[in-house]
Amino acid sequence: MRKSKLLKNLATFAASTESIKVNAQNLRNIRIGLDGLGTGTTATTLATQIAAISTVKLVVGGEIETLLNHTDLFALNFILHDLMPDVCPSKPVWLLSTTVDNTALFLKTILPVALTTDKDVYIEFGYTGLANADTLRLAIAAEYGDKPYPAKPLALRFISATAATSFVEYDISVAGKKLVGLLIFATTIPNGTTDEASVEELKLLVKREEKFHTHWFCMDYCDVDVEDTVVHAVTDNYRYIDLLDDPIPADDLKVAFKSVAATDAVRFIGVYR
């Protein structure tokens, strides 16, 4: 039977950070809900609504297991809904305010966890607030499964990188875990008059040995309706590498990548088990 525990009931918030203790007996996921009313001055955008929550962190027994940008989590929900429906059973849902005063806005995302432990578990958020909106409120709920999950959760970790025209390496190691997926954010993507991306080629190196080599055009993308231009404006900058069927040991793991000409921001979000 599906079970849920409300951790925060439509509480107002401002730019700050918050930590909430969570019972982690068969913890399936954390559901994050945001709502508010537009001021009518300027309509909100999906990107700014997502960014009202800047970061999401999961701490288990004093150790950070998950830390990522909320916008990255939004994009990852589209991927994991297809690949891990047990812990991410739905895609994000949203409503944007308009230029009419006091029109509603809302957003829902899911943090997949899959954890059973007696250790202290905290979900932590960084809030930035939202321009052109009043009375922003949050609802946070923990959802539980019927059967025990592993004693270590699904871990989501990000690193920031800078594109270069020759291969550059970044360490994405996590001791004792395996990489089951990699989400990539690129500032420059093929669009308009350019066919270049911040990440043209990408390699995964295990103990300096190449295990994976691909190209931006060969990676998976977020499963979004082709006509949904609002979501595409956020998700088009992401690609994904699915390694569920053949996980890569992450004890000594590096990502190497290069662009053709771009020298801008890139993020790598590892999905580890």
C-alpha positions as CSV (number, residue, x, y, z in Angstrom):
1,M,0.0,0.0,0.0
2,R,1.3,3.5,-0.9
3,K,2.2,5.5,2.2
4,S,3.1,9.2,2.6
5,K,4.1,11.5,5.4
6,L,3.7,15.3,5.1
7,L,6.8,17.0,6.4
8,K,6.0,20.6,5.6
9,N,2.4,21.8,5.0
10,L,2.3,24.8,2.7
11,A,4.7,26.9,4.7
12,T,5.9,30.3,3.5
13,F,9.6,30.7,2.8
14,A,12.2,33.3,1.9
15,A,15.8,33.1,0.7
16,S,17.4,30.8,3.3
17,T,18.3,27.1,4.0
18,E,16.4,24.5,5.9
19,S,17.0,21.0,7.2
20,I,14.1,18.5,7.8
21,K,14.5,15.2,9.6
22,V,13.0,12.2,7.7
23,N,12.0,8.7,8.9
24,A,13.9,6.5,6.4
25,Q,12.2,3.1,6.9
26,N,11.6,2.1,3.3
27,L,11.9,5.7,2.1
28,R,11.0,5.7,-1.6
29,N,11.2,9.4,-2.5
30,I,10.7,13.0,-1.3
31,R,8.1,15.0,-3.1
32,I,8.7,18.8,-3.4
33,G,5.7,21.1,-4.0
34,L,5.9,24.9,-4.6
35,D,2.9,27.2,-5.0
36,G,2.2,30.9,-5.0
37,L,0.4,33.8,-6.7
38,G,1.9,36.0,-9.4
39,T,2.0,39.8,-8.9
40,G,0.6,40.5,-12.3
41,T,3.6,42.6,-13.2
42,T,5.5,40.0,-15.2
43,A,4.5,36.4,-15.8
44,T,6.8,33.8,-14.1
45,T,8.8,31.4,-16.3
46,L,9.4,27.7,-15.7
47,A,13.1,28.4,-15.3
48,T,12.6,31.0,-12.5
49,Q,10.0,28.9,-10.7
50,I,12.4,25.9,-10.6
51,A,15.2,28.1,-9.4
52,A,13.2,29.3,-6.4
53,I,14.6,26.2,-4.8
54,S,18.3,26.4,-5.5
55,T,19.8,23.1,-4.1
56,V,18.6,19.8,-2.7
57,K,20.7,17.8,-0.3
58,L,20.2,14.4,1.4
59,V,22.3,13.7,4.5
60,V,22.4,10.1,5.9
61,G,24.2,9.5,9.2
62,G,26.1,12.7,8.8
63,E,27.3,12.0,5.3
64,I,26.1,13.8,2.2
65,E,24.7,11.3,-0.2
66,T,22.9,13.6,-2.6
67,L,23.6,17.2,-3.5
68,L,22.4,18.8,-6.7
69,N,20.9,21.8,-8.3
70,H,17.1,21.8,-8.3
71,T,17.0,22.6,-12.1
72,D,19.1,19.5,-12.6
73,L,16.7,17.5,-10.5
74,F,13.8,18.7,-12.7
75,A,15.5,17.5,-15.8
76,L,16.6,14.2,-14.2
77,N,12.9,13.5,-13.3
78,F,12.1,13.1,-17.0
79,I,14.9,10.6,-17.4
80,L,14.4,8.6,-14.2
81,H,10.6,8.4,-14.6
82,D,11.3,6.1,-17.5
83,L,14.3,4.2,-16.1
84,M,13.4,4.0,-12.4
85,P,9.6,4.3,-12.1
86,D,9.5,2.7,-8.7
87,V,11.4,5.7,-7.1
88,C,10.4,8.3,-9.6
89,P,6.8,7.4,-10.6
90,S,5.8,10.7,-12.3
91,K,7.3,13.6,-14.2
92,P,7.3,17.2,-13.0
93,V,4.0,19.1,-13.0
94,W,3.8,22.9,-13.2
95,L,1.6,25.9,-13.8
96,L,3.0,29.4,-14.6
97,S,1.4,32.6,-13.4
98,T,0.3,35.2,-16.0
99,T,0.3,39.0,-16.2
100,V,-3.0,39.1,-14.4
101,D,-2.6,39.8,-10.7
102,N,-2.9,36.9,-8.2
103,T,-2.9,34.1,-10.8
104,A,-1.8,30.8,-9.4
105,L,1.6,29.1,-10.0
106,F,2.9,25.7,-8.9
107,L,5.6,23.2,-9.4
108,K,6.2,19.6,-8.3
109,T,9.4,17.6,-8.5
110,I,10.6,14.3,-6.9
111,L,13.9,13.4,-5.3
112,P,14.4,9.6,-5.7
113,V,15.9,8.0,-2.5
114,A,15.3,4.2,-2.2
115,L,16.6,3.9,1.4
116,T,16.0,1.8,4.5
117,T,18.1,2.8,7.5
118,D,17.9,3.6,11.3
119,K,20.5,6.4,10.8
120,D,19.5,10.0,11.1
121,V,18.4,11.3,7.7
122,Y,17.8,14.9,6.8
123,I,16.6,16.5,3.6
124,E,18.0,20.0,3.2
125,F,17.0,22.8,0.8
126,G,18.5,26.1,-0.3
127,Y,15.8,28.7,-1.2
128,T,16.3,31.7,-3.3
129,G,12.8,33.1,-3.6
130,L,10.9,34.1,-6.8
131,A,10.5,37.5,-8.3
132,N,7.0,38.6,-9.5
133,A,5.3,36.2,-7.0
134,D,3.7,36.6,-3.6
135,T,3.0,34.2,-0.7
136,L,5.3,31.5,-2.0
137,R,4.7,28.3,0.0
138,L,6.2,24.8,0.1
139,A,4.8,21.4,0.7
140,I,7.2,18.5,1.3
141,A,6.2,14.9,1.7
142,A,8.0,11.6,2.1
143,E,6.7,8.6,0.3
144,Y,7.3,5.0,1.5
145,G,7.3,1.6,-0.1
146,D,6.1,-1.7,1.2
147,K,9.5,-3.5,1.1
148,P,12.9,-2.6,2.4
149,Y,15.3,-0.7,0.2
150,P,19.1,-0.9,0.5
151,A,20.9,0.6,3.5
152,K,22.5,3.1,1.1
153,P,20.3,5.4,-0.9
154,L,20.4,6.3,-4.6
155,A,23.0,9.1,-4.6
156,L,23.0,12.1,-6.9
157,R,26.1,14.2,-7.0
158,F,27.1,17.1,-9.2
159,I,30.4,18.8,-10.2
160,S,30.8,22.0,-12.1
161,A,33.2,22.0,-15.1
162,T,34.4,24.4,-17.8
163,A,34.4,23.4,-21.5
164,A,37.7,23.4,-23.4
165,T,38.7,22.6,-27.0
166,S,41.0,19.8,-25.9
167,F,40.1,17.0,-23.5
168,V,39.9,18.0,-19.8
169,E,39.3,15.6,-17.0
170,Y,37.2,15.9,-13.8
171,D,37.0,13.4,-10.9
172,I,33.5,12.0,-10.4
173,S,34.6,9.2,-8.0
174,V,32.3,8.0,-5.2
175,A,33.9,5.3,-3.0
176,G,32.0,2.1,-2.7
177,K,29.4,2.9,-5.3
178,K,28.8,2.3,-9.0
179,L,27.8,4.9,-11.6
180,V,24.4,3.9,-13.1
181,G,23.8,7.1,-15.0
182,L,25.2,10.5,-15.9
183,L,23.3,13.6,-16.5
184,I,25.1,16.3,-18.5
185,F,24.2,20.0,-18.6
186,A,25.9,22.1,-21.4
187,T,25.6,25.9,-21.8
188,T,26.2,25.8,-25.5
189,I,24.0,23.4,-27.5
190,P,23.2,22.9,-31.2
191,N,20.6,25.6,-31.9
192,G,19.9,28.3,-34.5
193,T,23.1,28.8,-36.5
194,T,25.4,26.6,-34.5
195,D,25.8,22.8,-34.5
196,E,28.3,22.9,-31.6
197,A,27.9,21.9,-28.0
198,S,29.9,22.5,-24.8
199,V,30.3,18.8,-24.6
200,E,31.1,17.4,-28.1
201,E,32.9,14.3,-27.1
202,L,32.8,12.6,-23.7
203,K,34.8,9.7,-22.1
204,L,34.5,7.8,-18.9
205,L,37.8,6.6,-17.5
206,V,38.1,3.9,-14.8
207,K,41.6,3.8,-13.3
208,R,42.8,5.7,-16.3
209,E,41.3,3.1,-18.7
210,E,38.7,4.3,-21.2
211,K,35.4,2.5,-20.6
212,F,33.0,4.7,-22.5
213,H,33.3,7.2,-25.4
214,T,30.4,9.0,-27.0
215,H,29.2,12.2,-28.6
216,W,26.5,14.8,-27.7
217,F,24.3,13.7,-30.6
218,C,24.5,10.1,-29.5
219,M,23.4,10.6,-25.9
220,D,19.9,10.2,-24.6
221,Y,17.7,13.2,-24.0
222,C,14.8,14.1,-21.8
223,D,11.5,12.6,-22.9
224,V,9.5,15.8,-23.5
225,D,6.6,16.4,-25.9
226,V,8.1,17.9,-29.0
227,E,5.5,20.7,-29.0
228,D,6.1,21.6,-25.3
229,T,8.4,24.6,-25.9
230,V,8.2,25.7,-22.3
231,V,9.9,22.6,-21.0
232,H,12.2,22.3,-23.9
233,A,13.6,25.7,-23.0
234,V,14.9,24.1,-19.8
235,T,15.6,20.5,-20.8
236,D,17.2,20.9,-24.2
237,N,20.5,21.7,-22.5
238,Y,20.7,18.2,-20.9
239,R,21.7,14.8,-22.1
240,Y,21.9,11.5,-20.3
241,I,24.0,8.3,-20.3
242,D,22.1,5.2,-19.1
243,L,24.4,2.7,-17.4
244,L,21.8,0.7,-15.4
245,D,22.4,-2.5,-17.3
246,D,26.2,-2.2,-17.0
247,P,27.2,0.0,-14.0
248,I,30.7,1.4,-13.9
249,P,32.7,1.2,-10.6
250,A,33.1,4.7,-9.2
251,D,36.0,4.2,-6.8
252,D,38.4,5.8,-9.3
253,L,36.3,7.4,-12.0
254,K,36.9,10.4,-14.2
255,V,34.9,12.1,-16.9
256,A,36.9,13.6,-19.8
257,F,35.3,15.9,-22.4
258,K,36.0,18.5,-25.0
259,S,34.2,21.0,-27.2
260,V,34.9,22.4,-30.7
261,A,35.0,26.0,-29.6
262,A,33.0,26.6,-26.4
263,T,34.7,27.5,-23.2
264,D,31.6,27.9,-21.0
265,A,29.9,26.1,-18.0
266,V,29.1,22.4,-17.9
267,R,27.7,20.3,-15.1
268,F,27.9,16.6,-14.5
269,I,25.3,14.9,-12.3
270,G,26.2,11.4,-11.4
271,V,23.6,8.8,-10.4
272,Y,25.2,6.3,-8.1
273,R,24.2,3.0,-6.4
